[in-house]
């Protein structure tokens, strides 16, 4: 019988992998701390993703991987005691390939129109997977951010290093979305998403 050595079971994380791309989240699909993040060629190019709606974090109640390259999360927005016919939900879909694509959908079953401010906070630290395992690097990376409103792209670049490391995060709204914030979502049950935003990490 062969003995297995150095096997680490981690029930507190979910993994996706495709080629040289890997995604590590907690069991609710969040990218918050520790080894969480999106890795490309063993470098973490997305170390934090925080989503808030009207200043409050969604309450995830179901998250699961779909095969090895996709993940789906359902979250409730607002008061969890609302009846299903009055509730608002956030669906987060992730697709892994050469990059990472995250699709956010807000579904409203409320009787009245809603105005929602959706905020996504992102960060990158450009550490390798070994450094991520050890914890925060010393010294921490100096990362500059630049938003291009025309291209709707956020560029995060590691400064003061001989390595050329940067990541571009592009916002791709679907047809139902306007660029203004806060945004309106129609009242009543909806079969299609009332609000949809895609984040493409390349």
Backbone as JSON, one array per atom type, in Angstrom:
{
  "sequence": "XXXXXXXXXXXXXXXXXXXXXXXXXXXXXXXXXXXXXXXXXXXXXXXXXXXXXXXXXXXXXXXXXXXXXXXXXXXXXXXXXXXXXXXXXXXXXXXXXXXXXXXXXXXXXXXXXXXXXXXXXXXXXXXXXXXXXXXXXXXXXXXXXXXXXXXXXXXXXXXXXXXXXXXXXXXXXXXXXXXXXXXXXXXXXXXXXXXXXXXXXX",
  "N": [[0.84, -1.19, 0.0], [0.58, 2.2, -0.89], [1.76, 5.1, 0.75], [0.31, 8.21, 1.49], [1.71, 11.37, 1.53], [2.07, 14.6, 3.04], [-0.49, 15.57, 2.44], [-2.99, 17.92, 2.18], [-6.08, 18.73, 3.29], [-8.61, 20.94, 2.47], [-11.35, 22.13, 3.53], [-12.46, 24.63, 3.54], [-12.24, 26.11, 1.22], [-12.83, 26.7, -2.32], [-11.87, 25.45, -5.48], [-10.96, 26.31, -8.83], [-9.64, 25.37, -11.98], [-7.81, 25.8, -14.99], [-5.68, 25.05, -17.42], [-3.0, 27.26, -17.18], [-4.34, 28.87, -15.45], [-5.92, 29.61, -12.35], [-8.39, 29.63, -9.79], [-9.15, 30.55, -6.53], [-11.44, 30.5, -3.98], [-13.48, 31.3, -1.06], [-15.89, 29.13, 0.55], [-18.23, 30.37, -0.05], [-17.83, 31.59, -2.4], [-16.36, 33.94, -2.37], [-13.64, 36.29, -2.71], [-11.35, 37.02, -0.54], [-9.26, 36.76, 1.54], [-6.14, 35.31, 2.77], [-5.16, 32.59, 0.8], [-6.88, 33.13, -1.23], [-7.9, 34.11, -4.53], [-7.3, 35.05, -8.01], [-5.17, 33.34, -10.08], [-2.57, 33.52, -12.46], [-0.31, 31.86, -14.37], [0.97, 31.08, -11.97], [1.04, 33.47, -10.57], [-0.59, 35.78, -8.52], [-3.04, 37.7, -9.71], [-5.39, 38.85, -9.04], [-6.36, 39.67, -5.99], [-8.32, 40.43, -4.27], [-11.82, 40.82, -4.06], [-14.59, 42.61, -3.53], [-17.97, 42.92, -3.15], [-20.64, 45.13, -2.92], [-24.01, 46.12, -2.33], [-25.91, 48.88, -2.29], [-24.27, 49.64, -0.16], [-24.17, 47.41, 1.48], [-23.05, 44.07, 2.07], [-23.83, 41.3, 0.01], [-25.71, 38.39, 1.06], [-24.61, 35.33, 0.78], [-26.16, 32.28, -0.01], [-25.94, 29.93, -1.36], [-23.43, 28.25, -3.06], [-21.48, 26.82, -5.61], [-19.22, 24.75, -7.53], [-19.2, 24.37, -11.06], [-18.42, 21.81, -12.8], [-14.94, 21.96, -13.55], [-14.24, 24.48, -14.31], [-16.02, 26.55, -13.87], [-18.18, 28.53, -11.76], [-20.94, 29.11, -9.58], [-22.89, 31.36, -7.73], [-25.44, 32.19, -5.38], [-27.05, 34.89, -3.85], [-28.73, 36.72, -1.28], [-30.2, 39.94, -1.21], [-30.46, 42.65, 0.97], [-33.05, 42.54, 3.47], [-33.3, 39.4, 4.86], [-35.66, 38.31, 5.67], [-37.67, 38.88, 3.94], [-40.48, 38.0, 1.89], [-40.41, 35.51, -0.76], [-41.66, 36.61, -3.04], [-41.09, 39.25, -2.79], [-38.43, 39.59, -2.79], [-34.93, 40.31, -3.55], [-32.23, 39.29, -5.5], [-28.77, 38.38, -5.94], [-26.9, 37.04, -8.5], [-23.92, 35.42, -9.1], [-21.71, 34.56, -11.5], [-18.94, 32.69, -12.54], [-16.35, 32.19, -14.91], [-13.68, 30.35, -16.04], [-10.71, 30.54, -17.93], [-8.29, 31.4, -20.26], [-8.3, 33.79, -19.03], [-10.25, 35.35, -16.41], [-13.7, 35.5, -16.13], [-16.3, 37.24, -14.71], [-19.68, 37.34, -14.06], [-22.23, 39.4, -13.01], [-25.51, 39.43, -11.83], [-28.51, 41.02, -11.06], [-31.55, 40.17, -9.73], [-34.9, 41.03, -9.43], [-37.83, 40.61, -7.55], [-39.59, 42.26, -6.45], [-42.5, 44.29, -5.74], [-42.39, 46.95, -6.36], [-40.47, 49.4, -8.21], [-36.88, 49.43, -7.92], [-33.99, 51.17, -6.71], [-30.65, 50.71, -6.99], [-27.32, 50.76, -5.82], [-24.53, 49.42, -7.04], [-21.42, 48.23, -6.09], [-18.09, 47.37, -6.75], [-15.13, 46.35, -5.41], [-11.73, 45.98, -6.11], [-8.51, 44.36, -6.0], [-4.97, 43.79, -6.43], [-2.0, 41.9, -5.8], [0.15, 40.61, -6.88], [1.71, 38.45, -5.99], [3.48, 35.29, -5.86], [2.31, 31.84, -5.85], [3.56, 30.54, -3.73], [4.34, 32.6, -1.99], [1.81, 33.52, -1.35], [0.85, 31.39, 0.13], [2.46, 31.62, 2.39], [1.61, 33.96, 3.49], [1.18, 37.5, 3.99], [3.31, 39.32, 1.81], [6.67, 40.57, 2.37], [8.55, 43.34, 1.57], [5.14, 44.67, 1.18], [3.55, 44.67, -2.05], [3.88, 47.46, -4.28], [1.36, 48.87, -5.81], [-0.07, 50.41, -8.56], [-3.05, 52.02, -9.67], [-5.21, 52.59, -12.45], [-7.93, 54.05, -14.04], [-9.68, 53.8, -17.02], [-12.08, 55.55, -18.47], [-13.14, 55.57, -21.04], [-12.48, 53.12, -22.32], [-13.5, 51.59, -20.36], [-11.93, 50.23, -18.46], [-9.93, 48.93, -15.83], [-6.67, 49.25, -14.84], [-4.18, 47.61, -13.12], [-0.99, 47.95, -11.89], [2.17, 46.72, -11.0], [4.62, 48.49, -9.32], [8.06, 49.74, -9.23], [9.72, 47.49, -9.66], [11.74, 45.03, -11.3], [10.3, 43.29, -12.84], [7.75, 43.08, -15.28], [4.7, 43.51, -14.47], [1.24, 43.45, -14.68], [-2.32, 43.87, -14.67], [-5.38, 43.86, -16.41], [-8.66, 44.83, -15.95], [-11.73, 44.59, -17.24], [-14.86, 46.15, -17.7], [-17.88, 44.99, -18.79], [-20.85, 45.85, -19.67], [-24.12, 44.44, -20.1], [-26.91, 44.57, -22.47], [-29.22, 45.39, -20.85], [-28.21, 47.31, -19.1], [-27.45, 50.59, -17.97], [-24.99, 53.21, -17.94], [-25.16, 54.97, -15.85], [-25.2, 55.58, -12.29], [-27.03, 55.64, -9.21], [-28.73, 52.6, -10.36], [-31.79, 51.7, -12.02], [-34.1, 49.05, -11.48], [-36.59, 47.06, -12.97], [-39.97, 46.6, -11.74], [-41.65, 43.69, -10.34], [-41.77, 40.08, -11.1], [-39.02, 38.78, -12.96], [-37.81, 37.2, -15.85], [-35.5, 37.42, -17.28], [-32.23, 38.86, -16.59], [-32.35, 41.77, -14.56], [-30.35, 43.53, -14.16], [-27.1, 43.47, -15.36], [-23.68, 42.85, -15.26], [-20.44, 42.37, -16.5], [-17.22, 41.32, -15.53], [-14.11, 41.18, -16.86], [-11.07, 39.66, -16.54], [-7.86, 40.01, -17.66]],
  "CA": [[0.0, 0.0, 0.0], [1.33, 3.44, -0.94], [1.39, 6.08, 1.76], [0.16, 9.58, 0.99], [2.41, 12.3, 2.41], [1.86, 16.04, 2.85], [-1.81, 15.82, 1.88], [-3.71, 18.94, 2.95], [-7.49, 18.83, 2.93], [-9.05, 22.29, 2.8], [-12.8, 22.21, 3.32], [-12.91, 26.02, 3.6], [-12.0, 26.79, -0.05], [-13.23, 26.08, -3.58], [-10.85, 25.62, -6.51], [-11.19, 26.12, -10.25], [-8.36, 25.34, -12.68], [-7.84, 25.61, -16.44], [-4.35, 25.37, -17.93], [-2.18, 28.02, -16.23], [-5.22, 29.73, -14.67], [-6.51, 28.98, -11.17], [-9.18, 30.5, -8.94], [-9.35, 30.05, -5.17], [-12.4, 31.31, -3.23], [-14.03, 30.6, 0.09], [-17.02, 28.26, 0.18], [-19.32, 31.22, -0.51], [-17.44, 32.18, -3.67], [-15.77, 35.25, -2.17], [-12.19, 36.44, -2.74], [-11.19, 37.94, 0.58], [-8.03, 36.74, 2.33], [-5.38, 34.07, 2.7], [-4.73, 32.2, -0.54], [-7.92, 33.44, -2.2], [-7.51, 34.97, -5.64], [-7.16, 34.51, -9.36], [-3.75, 33.16, -10.39], [-2.21, 33.26, -13.85], [1.11, 31.44, -14.37], [1.39, 31.04, -10.57], [1.07, 34.81, -10.0], [-1.94, 36.22, -8.16], [-3.34, 38.98, -10.34], [-6.58, 39.39, -8.38], [-6.24, 39.2, -4.6], [-9.49, 40.82, -3.48], [-13.02, 41.25, -4.76], [-15.65, 42.87, -2.55], [-19.18, 43.42, -3.81], [-21.67, 45.66, -2.03], [-25.2, 46.68, -2.96], [-26.38, 49.91, -1.35], [-23.39, 49.67, 1.0], [-24.24, 46.17, 2.26], [-22.58, 42.89, 1.37], [-24.85, 40.27, -0.2], [-25.64, 37.21, 1.93], [-24.62, 34.14, -0.07], [-26.8, 31.12, 0.61], [-25.62, 28.73, -2.12], [-22.31, 28.39, -3.99], [-20.93, 25.53, -6.03], [-18.5, 24.69, -8.78], [-19.83, 23.68, -12.18], [-17.24, 21.21, -13.41], [-13.67, 22.47, -13.01], [-13.91, 25.79, -14.88], [-17.09, 27.52, -13.65], [-18.71, 28.6, -10.39], [-22.19, 29.85, -9.5], [-23.28, 31.73, -6.36], [-26.7, 32.9, -5.18], [-27.02, 35.69, -2.63], [-29.89, 37.56, -1.01], [-29.89, 41.35, -0.97], [-31.38, 43.27, 1.9], [-33.61, 41.8, 4.59], [-33.5, 37.99, 4.53], [-36.99, 37.88, 6.08], [-38.65, 39.21, 2.92], [-41.09, 36.89, 1.18], [-39.8, 35.32, -2.08], [-42.27, 37.5, -4.03], [-40.61, 40.61, -2.55], [-36.99, 39.52, -2.58], [-33.98, 40.69, -4.58], [-31.12, 38.35, -5.43], [-27.58, 38.58, -6.76], [-26.3, 35.84, -9.06], [-22.53, 35.65, -9.52], [-21.23, 33.45, -12.33], [-17.52, 32.82, -12.9], [-15.9, 31.3, -15.97], [-12.22, 30.36, -16.05], [-10.03, 30.11, -19.15], [-7.03, 32.14, -20.27], [-8.55, 34.82, -18.04], [-11.39, 35.1, -15.53], [-14.88, 36.31, -16.43], [-17.29, 37.22, -13.64], [-20.93, 37.97, -14.47], [-23.1, 39.75, -11.89], [-26.89, 39.66, -12.23], [-29.45, 41.35, -9.99], [-32.92, 39.78, -10.07], [-35.85, 41.62, -8.49], [-39.21, 40.12, -7.54], [-40.33, 43.23, -5.65], [-43.67, 44.87, -6.41], [-42.08, 48.32, -6.73], [-39.13, 49.58, -8.78], [-35.79, 49.59, -6.96], [-32.77, 51.87, -7.11], [-29.56, 50.01, -6.32], [-25.94, 51.16, -6.12], [-23.67, 48.23, -7.01], [-20.02, 48.62, -5.99], [-17.14, 46.27, -6.79], [-13.78, 46.76, -5.04], [-10.78, 44.99, -6.6], [-7.11, 44.6, -5.66], [-3.99, 42.81, -6.9], [-0.73, 42.02, -5.08], [1.17, 40.03, -7.76], [2.58, 37.49, -5.32], [3.35, 33.95, -6.42], [1.5, 30.98, -4.99], [4.31, 30.22, -2.51], [4.21, 33.76, -1.1], [0.43, 33.55, -0.87], [0.75, 30.37, 1.18], [3.14, 32.1, 3.6], [0.93, 35.11, 4.04], [1.46, 38.79, 3.37], [4.72, 39.47, 1.46], [7.42, 41.65, 3.0], [7.51, 44.36, 1.77], [3.99, 44.49, 0.31], [3.72, 45.21, -3.4], [3.43, 48.82, -4.57], [0.5, 48.69, -6.98], [-0.75, 51.62, -9.04], [-4.31, 51.75, -10.37], [-5.63, 53.63, -13.4], [-9.22, 53.76, -14.65], [-9.91, 54.39, -18.34], [-13.53, 55.57, -18.64], [-13.51, 55.31, -22.43], [-12.4, 51.68, -22.52], [-14.12, 50.95, -19.19], [-10.92, 49.29, -18.0], [-9.11, 49.23, -14.67], [-5.34, 48.65, -14.97], [-3.4, 47.54, -11.89], [0.4, 47.73, -12.3], [3.14, 46.65, -9.91], [5.67, 49.47, -9.55], [9.36, 49.6, -8.56], [10.16, 46.1, -9.76], [12.25, 44.73, -12.65], [9.33, 42.49, -13.56], [6.65, 43.83, -15.88], [3.48, 42.84, -14.04], [0.05, 44.29, -14.71], [-3.56, 43.17, -14.99], [-6.43, 44.73, -16.91], [-10.0, 44.36, -15.61], [-12.64, 45.3, -18.14], [-16.28, 46.08, -17.35], [-18.66, 44.8, -20.01], [-22.28, 45.8, -19.35], [-25.03, 43.87, -21.09], [-27.9, 45.52, -22.99], [-30.15, 46.01, -19.91], [-27.54, 48.18, -18.14], [-27.0, 51.92, -18.33], [-23.75, 53.52, -17.23], [-25.4, 55.82, -14.69], [-25.46, 54.97, -10.99], [-27.58, 54.3, -9.06], [-29.46, 52.07, -11.49], [-33.17, 51.26, -11.77], [-34.49, 47.71, -11.93], [-38.05, 47.06, -13.1], [-40.72, 45.88, -10.71], [-42.28, 42.44, -10.73], [-40.89, 38.97, -11.43], [-38.33, 38.91, -14.24], [-37.19, 35.96, -16.32], [-34.16, 37.81, -17.7], [-31.63, 39.7, -15.56], [-32.7, 43.18, -14.57], [-29.08, 44.24, -14.22], [-26.04, 42.5, -15.63], [-22.36, 43.43, -15.48], [-19.4, 41.36, -16.61], [-15.85, 41.73, -15.27], [-13.18, 40.3, -17.56], [-9.7, 39.83, -16.08], [-6.93, 39.51, -18.68]],
  "C": [[0.89, 1.25, 0.0], [0.82, 4.4, 0.12], [1.34, 7.47, 1.12], [0.8, 10.52, 2.0], [2.05, 13.74, 2.03], [0.52, 16.36, 2.16], [-2.56, 16.8, 2.77], [-5.14, 19.04, 2.43], [-7.99, 20.19, 3.39], [-10.54, 22.42, 2.52], [-13.32, 23.64, 3.27], [-12.68, 26.78, 2.29], [-12.58, 25.99, -1.21], [-12.19, 26.42, -4.63], [-11.46, 25.48, -7.9], [-9.83, 26.15, -10.93], [-8.58, 25.08, -14.16], [-6.48, 26.02, -16.99], [-3.52, 26.06, -16.86], [-3.02, 29.01, -15.42], [-5.8, 28.95, -13.5], [-7.26, 30.03, -10.37], [-9.4, 29.82, -7.61], [-10.3, 31.01, -4.46], [-12.75, 30.6, -1.94], [-15.26, 29.81, -0.36], [-18.25, 29.06, -0.24], [-18.98, 31.93, -1.82], [-16.77, 33.53, -3.57], [-14.25, 35.19, -2.26], [-11.85, 37.49, -1.69], [-9.79, 37.92, 1.19], [-7.29, 35.43, 2.09], [-4.89, 33.79, 1.29], [-5.78, 32.49, -1.61], [-7.36, 34.29, -3.33], [-7.53, 34.25, -6.97], [-5.68, 34.52, -9.7], [-3.58, 32.88, -11.87], [-0.7, 33.01, -13.89], [1.7, 31.57, -12.96], [1.55, 32.42, -9.94], [-0.36, 35.27, -9.73], [-2.18, 37.62, -8.71], [-4.66, 39.58, -9.86], [-6.61, 38.81, -6.97], [-7.46, 39.56, -3.76], [-10.61, 41.25, -4.41], [-14.12, 41.4, -3.71], [-16.81, 43.53, -3.27], [-20.14, 43.92, -2.74], [-22.82, 46.21, -2.87], [-25.85, 47.61, -1.94], [-25.58, 49.87, -0.05], [-23.39, 48.41, 1.85], [-23.75, 45.0, 1.42], [-23.72, 41.9, 1.19], [-24.63, 39.09, 0.74], [-25.76, 35.97, 1.05], [-25.27, 32.98, 0.67], [-26.56, 29.83, -0.18], [-24.51, 29.04, -3.11], [-21.8, 27.01, -4.35], [-20.18, 25.65, -7.33], [-19.31, 23.93, -9.82], [-18.69, 23.08, -13.01], [-15.99, 21.78, -12.76], [-13.36, 23.88, -13.47], [-15.01, 26.83, -14.68], [-17.61, 27.42, -12.22], [-19.95, 29.48, -10.39], [-22.54, 30.09, -8.05], [-24.62, 32.46, -6.39], [-26.62, 33.64, -3.85], [-28.3, 36.51, -2.52], [-29.42, 38.98, -0.74], [-30.92, 41.91, -0.01], [-31.84, 42.33, 2.99], [-33.9, 40.36, 4.18], [-34.89, 37.5, 4.91], [-38.07, 38.23, 5.05], [-39.22, 37.94, 2.29], [-40.42, 36.74, -0.18], [-40.37, 36.27, -3.14], [-41.83, 38.94, -3.87], [-39.09, 40.69, -2.56], [-36.21, 40.0, -3.81], [-32.74, 39.82, -4.4], [-29.97, 38.79, -6.33], [-27.07, 37.22, -7.2], [-24.9, 36.2, -9.53], [-22.04, 34.39, -10.25], [-19.78, 33.71, -12.7], [-17.19, 31.77, -13.96], [-14.39, 31.46, -16.11], [-11.69, 29.83, -17.37], [-8.66, 30.73, -19.15], [-7.11, 33.32, -19.31], [-9.7, 34.4, -17.15], [-12.52, 36.04, -15.92], [-15.89, 36.12, -15.31], [-18.53, 37.97, -14.1], [-21.8, 38.17, -13.24], [-24.5, 40.05, -12.42], [-27.72, 39.97, -10.99], [-30.86, 41.03, -10.48], [-33.86, 40.32, -9.0], [-37.23, 41.0, -8.68], [-40.1, 41.06, -6.71], [-41.47, 43.83, -6.46], [-43.41, 46.28, -6.91], [-40.69, 48.4, -7.35], [-38.1, 49.84, -7.68], [-34.67, 50.41, -7.57], [-31.63, 51.28, -6.3], [-28.21, 50.57, -6.78], [-25.05, 49.94, -5.94], [-22.21, 48.68, -7.05], [-19.15, 47.37, -5.95], [-15.75, 46.82, -6.49], [-12.82, 45.63, -5.4], [-9.36, 45.37, -6.18], [-6.25, 43.48, -6.23], [-2.71, 43.0, -6.1], [0.43, 41.37, -5.83], [2.16, 39.14, -7.03], [2.45, 36.14, -6.02], [2.63, 33.07, -5.43], [2.23, 30.61, -3.7], [4.21, 31.36, -1.51], [2.8, 33.85, -0.54], [0.21, 32.54, 0.24], [1.37, 30.86, 2.48], [2.4, 33.25, 4.26], [1.37, 36.37, 3.33], [2.95, 38.93, 3.06], [5.36, 40.64, 2.17], [8.52, 42.08, 2.04], [6.32, 44.1, 0.85], [4.21, 45.17, -1.04], [3.17, 46.63, -3.5], [2.66, 48.76, -5.89], [-0.2, 49.99, -7.31], [-2.01, 51.22, -9.8], [-4.65, 52.92, -11.29], [-6.91, 53.18, -14.09], [-9.34, 54.51, -15.96], [-11.41, 54.39, -18.6], [-13.99, 55.27, -20.06], [-13.53, 53.82, -22.73], [-13.13, 50.9, -21.44], [-13.21, 49.85, -18.65], [-10.2, 49.83, -16.77], [-7.78, 48.5, -14.85], [-4.61, 48.75, -13.64], [-1.98, 47.13, -12.27], [1.3, 47.71, -11.08], [4.31, 47.57, -10.24], [6.95, 49.09, -8.81], [9.81, 48.15, -8.52], [10.7, 45.87, -11.16], [11.28, 43.91, -13.48], [8.19, 43.37, -14.08], [5.34, 43.12, -15.57], [2.32, 43.83, -14.02], [-1.15, 43.41, -15.04], [-4.58, 44.21, -15.42], [-7.77, 44.08, -16.6], [-10.99, 45.21, -16.38], [-14.08, 45.08, -17.7], [-17.08, 46.04, -18.64], [-20.14, 44.73, -19.65], [-23.08, 45.18, -20.47], [-26.05, 44.91, -21.52], [-28.82, 46.13, -21.93], [-29.54, 47.09, -19.03], [-27.21, 49.53, -18.74], [-25.78, 52.26, -17.48], [-23.97, 54.37, -15.99], [-25.55, 54.98, -13.43], [-26.09, 56.03, -10.1], [-28.45, 53.9, -10.25], [-30.86, 51.63, -11.07], [-33.34, 49.83, -12.24], [-36.0, 47.67, -11.97], [-38.72, 46.26, -11.99], [-41.27, 44.59, -11.27], [-41.29, 41.35, -11.05], [-40.28, 39.15, -12.82], [-37.71, 37.58, -14.6], [-35.77, 36.22, -16.77], [-33.57, 38.72, -16.63], [-32.06, 41.15, -15.7], [-31.44, 44.04, -14.65], [-28.0, 43.2, -14.42], [-24.75, 43.24, -15.93], [-21.36, 42.3, -15.55], [-18.04, 41.99, -16.34], [-14.93, 40.73, -15.93], [-11.76, 40.63, -17.12], [-8.78, 39.22, -17.11], [-5.51, 39.96, -18.37]]
}
